[in-house]
Amino acid sequence: MSDLEELQPTTQDELAAVLAENASGPRRAVYPAGGRTAWTFGYTPEEPGVVLGTPGINRVVDYPARD
């Protein structure tokens, strides 16, 4: 699909700002994309939106064991 904008935040603050701006503004579909090793398998975007690349968010600060 060609109607996808790609954003690649590299910090938690950038990620939060992207999501907050989208929620209070255009409310486009958000498609998270990690390493993209299986990007063509399964679900493919059907409506215009934002591909949210997450490889730059590569540090887990807090991961509760119960999750």
Secondary structure as UniProt FT lines:
FT   STRAND          4..7
FT   HELIX           12..24
FT   TURN            25..26
FT   STRAND          29..33
FT   TURN            37..40
FT   STRAND          49..53
FT   TURN            55..56
FT   TURN            65..66
//
